[in-house]
């Protein structure tokens, strides 16, 4: 329900009532739940008690919860919409498999994901960006999530929505569409005290090898390609807000010939899986061959644009394989290893 407190009234502490694990992604995605959760905070907020990363909260929404299970009795916060309603724990989401809890962030998804870090000598704060076909420049309930209670400490990092909507909301998770043929500009909120030795960097851009992430410093006009390294700066005044810094994201591959697109594909080893990363077209065919030249598997991309495709699974024996991307009468082949 919605309480009377202006800041914390909408936050409800709930928990998995079953003696089994509960699929977190399915729990959020149930229509009954997305309809009654605050569209700015359609997510699960798990208290981790550790603010060394700038927040006491691990936040999960549809962008990052695939494969995560809620442990029996595990508690978490959700934010009520203005109308409130009954939260649904659907028995069809139960499962007997899972881990101790969902706090350590051990699970990851093959979605394109970037963690932006703000650091000084002894502090770090971070914010998350996802590239997903369900995202847009505006608010995407279930894929964008504001910080808990819209809070920010005196050392914190967050984003504002790319289209400028909901300007008062600080976002801990922002998801944008996978069409980056036009540059996407995302305001970056920074709260720091005057001092020296600050940096802004990409923490892990393994899945962003085909996306350029630039940081613009509006105070100096400098552009820094974060894919290549961190941006270091100093400030003589306290910073509080999203005026000084912007993120500029664009597809690294410019529009050109099929050959130019194909040569940009890469295989990436991520979370015990092999991923094919590139700019796909729905007409492509992706073929997997063993070293004997036998066709093992074939895929068709579900959509156009930048994306990732899992090309290793438990059915394949250890060894070297070849992935071949076929497009408009031409092709590109890459080798990959399954241990």
C-alpha positions as CSV (number, residue, x, y, z in Angstrom):
1,X,0.0,0.0,0.0
2,X,0.9,3.7,-0.1
3,X,1.8,5.2,3.2
4,X,1.7,8.8,4.3
5,X,5.5,9.5,4.4
6,X,6.5,11.5,1.4
7,X,9.9,9.6,0.9
8,X,9.3,6.1,2.3
9,X,5.6,5.7,2.2
10,X,5.5,3.8,-1.0
11,X,8.1,1.2,0.1
12,X,6.8,-2.2,1.2
13,X,8.9,-4.9,2.8
14,X,7.8,-8.3,1.5
15,X,9.4,-11.7,1.1
16,X,9.2,-15.0,-0.8
17,X,6.4,-16.9,1.2
18,X,7.2,-20.3,-0.3
19,X,9.5,-23.1,1.0
20,X,10.9,-23.2,-2.5
21,X,12.9,-20.8,-4.7
22,X,11.0,-18.2,-6.8
23,X,12.0,-17.0,-10.3
24,X,12.8,-13.3,-9.8
25,X,12.4,-12.3,-13.4
26,X,9.0,-14.0,-13.7
27,X,7.9,-12.5,-10.4
28,X,8.5,-9.0,-11.7
29,X,7.1,-9.7,-15.1
30,X,3.8,-11.0,-13.9
31,X,1.2,-8.5,-15.1
32,X,-0.5,-8.3,-11.8
33,X,2.7,-7.1,-10.2
34,X,3.9,-4.7,-12.9
35,X,0.5,-3.0,-12.8
36,X,0.7,-2.2,-9.1
37,X,4.4,-1.3,-8.8
38,X,5.6,2.3,-9.2
39,X,6.6,2.7,-12.8
40,X,9.7,4.6,-11.7
41,X,10.7,1.7,-9.4
42,X,9.4,-1.5,-11.0
43,X,12.1,-3.6,-9.5
44,X,13.2,-5.6,-6.4
45,X,15.4,-3.8,-3.9
46,X,17.5,-6.1,-1.8
47,X,19.3,-4.6,1.2
48,X,22.9,-5.7,1.3
49,X,24.1,-3.5,4.2
50,X,27.3,-2.5,2.3
51,X,27.6,1.0,1.0
52,X,31.2,0.8,-0.2
53,X,29.8,0.9,-3.7
54,X,27.8,4.0,-3.0
55,X,24.5,2.2,-2.2
56,X,23.1,-0.2,0.4
57,X,20.9,-1.8,-2.3
58,X,21.2,-4.5,-4.9
59,X,18.5,-3.6,-7.5
60,X,17.0,-6.1,-9.9
61,X,14.5,-5.5,-12.7
62,X,13.7,-7.1,-16.1
63,X,17.1,-6.0,-17.5
64,X,19.3,-7.9,-15.1
65,X,17.3,-10.6,-13.3
66,X,17.3,-13.5,-15.8
67,X,18.3,-16.7,-14.1
68,X,18.2,-15.3,-10.5
69,X,16.1,-17.1,-7.9
70,X,14.6,-15.7,-4.7
71,X,15.5,-17.9,-1.8
72,X,12.8,-19.3,0.5
73,X,11.9,-16.5,3.0
74,X,14.2,-14.0,1.3
75,X,13.0,-10.4,2.1
76,X,13.1,-7.4,-0.2
77,X,11.5,-4.0,-0.8
78,X,9.1,-3.1,-3.6
79,X,7.5,0.4,-4.3
80,X,3.8,0.7,-4.6
81,X,2.1,2.7,-7.3
82,X,-0.4,5.4,-6.2
83,X,-3.3,3.0,-6.3
84,X,-1.6,0.1,-4.5
85,X,-2.9,-3.4,-4.8
86,X,-2.2,-7.1,-4.0
87,X,1.2,-8.4,-4.8
88,X,1.1,-11.8,-6.5
89,X,3.4,-14.7,-5.7
90,X,2.6,-17.0,-8.6
91,X,3.0,-20.7,-7.8
92,X,4.0,-21.3,-11.5
93,X,7.2,-19.3,-10.7
94,X,8.4,-21.8,-8.1
95,X,11.5,-23.8,-8.7
96,X,13.6,-26.2,-6.6
97,X,16.9,-24.8,-7.8
98,X,18.7,-21.7,-6.6
99,X,21.5,-20.3,-4.4
100,X,21.7,-19.0,-0.9
101,X,20.2,-15.6,-1.7
102,X,20.4,-13.1,-4.6
103,X,22.6,-10.5,-2.9
104,X,26.2,-11.3,-4.1
105,X,25.3,-10.5,-7.7
106,X,26.9,-13.8,-8.8
107,X,24.5,-14.2,-11.7
108,X,24.9,-12.3,-14.9
109,X,23.0,-12.2,-18.2
110,X,24.4,-12.0,-21.7
111,X,22.6,-8.6,-22.3
112,X,24.9,-5.8,-23.3
113,X,25.7,-4.2,-20.0
114,X,28.0,-1.5,-18.7
115,X,28.9,-0.5,-15.2
116,X,30.0,3.1,-14.8
117,X,32.2,3.7,-11.7
118,X,33.0,7.0,-9.9
119,X,36.1,6.6,-7.7
120,X,38.5,8.5,-5.5
121,X,41.2,7.0,-3.3
122,X,38.9,5.2,-0.9
123,X,35.3,5.4,-2.3
124,X,33.4,4.0,-5.2
125,X,29.9,4.5,-6.5
126,X,28.4,2.9,-9.6
127,X,25.4,3.0,-12.0
128,X,24.2,0.4,-14.5
129,X,23.4,0.7,-18.2
130,X,21.8,-2.0,-20.3
131,X,21.2,-2.3,-24.1
132,X,18.0,-4.3,-24.7
133,X,15.4,-4.4,-27.5
134,X,12.8,-3.6,-24.9
135,X,14.4,-0.4,-23.9
136,X,13.9,3.2,-25.2
137,X,15.1,6.7,-24.5
138,X,12.2,7.2,-22.1
139,X,10.8,5.4,-19.1
140,X,10.6,1.6,-19.5
141,X,8.9,0.2,-16.4
142,X,10.6,-3.0,-15.4
143,X,13.8,-2.1,-17.2
144,X,14.6,1.3,-15.7
145,X,14.8,1.7,-11.9
146,X,15.3,4.7,-9.7
147,X,17.5,4.7,-6.7
148,X,15.9,3.5,-3.4
149,X,13.6,6.3,-2.2
150,X,15.3,8.5,-4.8
151,X,18.2,8.9,-2.4
152,X,21.8,9.8,-3.1
153,X,24.7,10.1,-0.7
154,X,27.4,12.8,-0.8
155,X,29.4,10.5,-2.9
156,X,27.2,8.9,-5.5
157,X,26.6,8.3,-9.2
158,X,23.4,7.9,-11.1
159,X,21.8,8.7,-14.5
160,X,18.9,10.7,-15.8
161,X,16.7,9.4,-18.6
162,X,18.0,10.1,-22.1
163,X,14.8,11.8,-23.3
164,X,14.7,14.2,-20.3
165,X,11.5,12.8,-18.8
166,X,11.1,12.5,-15.0
167,X,13.9,15.0,-14.5
168,X,13.7,14.7,-10.7
169,X,14.3,10.9,-10.6
170,X,17.8,9.5,-10.1
171,X,18.2,6.2,-11.9
172,X,20.3,3.3,-10.6
173,X,19.5,1.2,-13.7
174,X,18.8,2.6,-17.2
175,X,18.0,0.5,-20.3
176,X,18.2,1.9,-23.8
177,X,17.3,0.4,-27.1
178,X,19.8,-1.6,-29.1
179,X,19.6,0.7,-32.1
180,X,22.6,3.0,-31.6
181,X,23.0,4.2,-35.2
182,X,22.2,7.6,-33.7
183,X,24.2,8.8,-30.7
184,X,22.4,8.5,-27.4
185,X,23.1,11.1,-24.8
186,X,22.6,10.2,-21.1
187,X,23.0,12.8,-18.3
188,X,25.3,11.5,-15.6
189,X,24.5,12.6,-12.0
190,X,27.5,13.1,-9.7
191,X,27.6,14.0,-6.0
192,X,31.1,14.7,-4.7
193,X,32.8,17.2,-2.4
194,X,35.5,19.6,-3.7
195,X,38.8,17.8,-3.9
196,X,41.3,16.1,-6.2
197,X,41.8,12.6,-7.6
198,X,38.4,11.6,-9.0
199,X,37.9,9.3,-11.9
200,X,35.0,8.0,-14.0
201,X,35.5,4.7,-15.8
202,X,33.8,1.6,-17.3
203,X,34.1,-1.2,-14.7
204,X,33.3,-4.0,-17.2
205,X,32.6,-3.5,-20.9
206,X,33.1,-7.1,-22.1
207,X,29.8,-7.1,-23.9
208,X,30.2,-3.5,-25.2
209,X,33.0,-4.2,-27.6
210,X,31.0,-2.8,-30.5
211,X,29.6,0.2,-28.6
212,X,31.6,3.4,-28.0
213,X,31.0,5.0,-24.6
214,X,32.2,8.6,-24.4
215,X,32.2,10.8,-21.4
216,X,31.8,14.5,-22.0
217,X,32.9,17.0,-19.4
218,X,30.8,20.1,-19.9
219,X,33.1,22.1,-17.8
220,X,36.1,21.6,-20.1
221,X,34.5,20.3,-23.3
222,X,36.7,17.2,-23.2
223,X,35.5,13.9,-24.7
224,X,37.0,10.7,-23.3
225,X,36.4,7.2,-24.8
226,X,35.8,5.2,-21.7
227,X,36.3,1.9,-23.6
228,X,40.0,2.8,-23.7
229,X,40.4,4.0,-20.1
230,X,39.2,6.2,-17.3
231,X,38.7,10.0,-17.2
232,X,40.5,11.7,-14.3
233,X,39.4,15.1,-13.0
234,X,39.5,17.5,-10.1
235,X,37.0,20.0,-8.8
236,X,37.3,23.1,-6.7
237,X,33.6,23.1,-5.8
238,X,31.1,20.5,-4.6
239,X,29.2,18.8,-7.4
240,X,25.6,17.8,-7.0
241,X,23.5,17.0,-10.0
242,X,23.6,16.0,-13.7
243,X,25.0,19.2,-15.2
244,X,28.7,18.6,-15.6
245,X,28.9,15.1,-17.2
246,X,27.2,13.3,-20.0
247,X,27.5,9.8,-21.5
248,X,27.5,9.6,-25.3
249,X,26.8,6.1,-26.7
250,X,27.0,5.1,-30.3
251,X,27.4,2.0,-32.5
252,X,31.1,1.6,-33.3
253,X,30.2,0.2,-36.7
254,X,29.1,2.9,-39.1
255,X,26.6,2.2,-41.8
256,X,28.4,0.6,-44.7
257,X,28.8,-2.6,-46.7
258,X,27.9,-6.1,-45.4
259,X,31.6,-6.9,-45.2
260,X,32.2,-4.0,-42.8
261,X,29.5,-5.3,-40.5
262,X,30.7,-8.9,-40.6
263,X,34.3,-8.2,-39.8
264,X,33.1,-6.5,-36.6
265,X,31.8,-9.7,-35.0
266,X,33.7,-11.2,-32.1
267,X,33.4,-14.2,-29.8
268,X,33.5,-13.3,-26.1
269,X,33.9,-15.6,-23.1
270,X,31.5,-14.5,-20.4
271,X,30.1,-16.2,-17.3
272,X,31.2,-19.7,-18.5
273,X,29.5,-19.1,-21.8
274,X,30.7,-18.2,-25.3
275,X,28.9,-15.3,-26.8
276,X,28.8,-14.0,-30.4
277,X,28.7,-10.2,-30.2
278,X,27.9,-8.0,-33.2
279,X,25.4,-6.1,-35.2
280,X,22.8,-8.6,-36.4
281,X,20.3,-8.6,-39.2
282,X,17.1,-10.7,-39.1
283,X,18.1,-12.3,-42.5
284,X,21.4,-13.6,-41.1
285,X,22.0,-17.3,-40.6
286,X,24.5,-18.3,-37.8
287,X,26.0,-21.7,-38.2
288,X,28.1,-23.7,-35.8
289,X,30.5,-26.4,-37.2
290,X,32.9,-28.8,-35.5
291,X,36.4,-29.2,-36.8
292,X,35.3,-32.1,-39.0
293,X,33.1,-29.6,-41.0
294,X,29.8,-31.0,-39.7
295,X,27.0,-28.6,-39.1
296,X,26.1,-28.8,-35.4
297,X,23.6,-26.0,-34.9
298,X,21.9,-23.1,-36.8
299,X,20.5,-19.9,-35.5
300,X,18.4,-17.0,-36.9
301,X,18.6,-13.6,-35.1
302,X,15.4,-12.5,-33.6
303,X,15.9,-8.8,-34.5
304,X,18.1,-6.2,-36.2
305,X,20.8,-4.3,-34.3
306,X,23.5,-4.7,-31.8
307,X,23.2,-7.9,-29.7
308,X,24.6,-11.0,-28.2
309,X,24.0,-14.7,-29.0
310,X,24.9,-17.6,-26.7
311,X,26.7,-20.1,-29.0
312,X,27.9,-22.6,-26.4
313,X,25.6,-24.9,-24.4
314,X,25.8,-28.1,-22.4
315,X,25.0,-30.3,-25.5
316,X,28.4,-29.5,-27.1
317,X,31.4,-31.5,-26.2
318,X,34.7,-29.9,-25.3
319,X,36.8,-28.8,-28.3
320,X,37.3,-26.2,-31.0
321,X,34.3,-25.0,-33.0
322,X,33.7,-22.6,-35.9
323,X,30.9,-20.1,-36.0
324,X,30.0,-18.8,-39.5
325,X,27.8,-15.7,-40.0
326,X,26.2,-15.6,-43.4
327,X,24.8,-12.4,-44.9
328,X,23.8,-11.4,-48.4
329,X,26.0,-13.8,-50.2
330,X,29.1,-13.2,-48.0
331,X,30.2,-14.7,-44.7
332,X,32.6,-14.3,-41.7
333,X,34.0,-17.3,-39.8
334,X,35.4,-17.3,-36.2
335,X,36.9,-20.1,-34.0
336,X,35.9,-20.6,-30.4
337,X,36.8,-23.1,-27.7
338,X,34.6,-25.0,-25.3
339,X,36.5,-26.3,-22.3
